[in-house]
Amino acid sequence: QQPGAPALGERLSAVPRIVREAVSGRYAALGRGRLALLALGLAYLLSPLDLVPEAVVPLLGLADDGVVALWLAGSFLAETDRYLNWERSRPVIVEGGVRA
């Protein structure tokens, strides 16, 4: 982990907020299409069905899962970084006004 980078717990706790803000349209950096691709990637990894089953072609069957897992991990790191920076840069609304 790089110094100053968000910890895994902070990243994981941000996921529900990212989804909520993206679906509502308030967080435009993650569109609904990209969010759907991420959900499909996760479903693919969790699903017992495979494009290339390990039982048929073992090495290739594991490789397709590995590619999806690496893509999801990279996307998770990039999206949580982007979101947490966006979240920190937003003005905070308090009773009686806006606090930057």
C-alpha positions, 0 to 999 in steps of 0.5 A, spaced: 500 500 500 502 506 498 503 512 503 496 516 504 492 511 500 486 508 503 486 502 507 482 496 504 477 497 510 475 504 507 475 502 500 470 496 502 466 501 506 465 506 500 462 501 495 455 501 498 456 509 497 459 509 490 453 504 488 448 509 491 451 515 488 452 512 481 445 509 481 442 516 483 447 520 478 450 524 483 457 521 482 457 521 474 465 518 474 462 511 474 456 511 469 451 505 470 454 502 464 460 501 467 457 499 474 453 494 470 460 491 467 463 491 474 456 487 477 457 482 471 464 481 472 463 479 479 457 475 478 461 471 473 466 470 478 461 467 483 457 463 478 458 456 477 457 457 470 464 458 466 465 460 459 471 456 459 470 450 464 476 448 468 473 441 467 474 441 459 480 445 459 483 446 466 489 451 464 484 456 460 478 455 464 482 458 470 486 463 466 479 466 464 477 467 471 484 470 473 483 475 467 476 477 470 479 477 477 485 482 475 480 486 472 475 487 477 481 488 482 484 493 478 477 497 477 476 496 485 482 500 486 481 505 481 474 506 482 475 507 490 480 512 489 477 516 484 470 516 489 474 517 495 477 523 492 471 526 489 467 525 496 473 528 500 472 534 495 465 535 495 462 541 500 459 539 506 452 542 507 451 543 515 445 547 518 445 554 516 450 554 510 455 550 506 462 549 509 468 547 504 
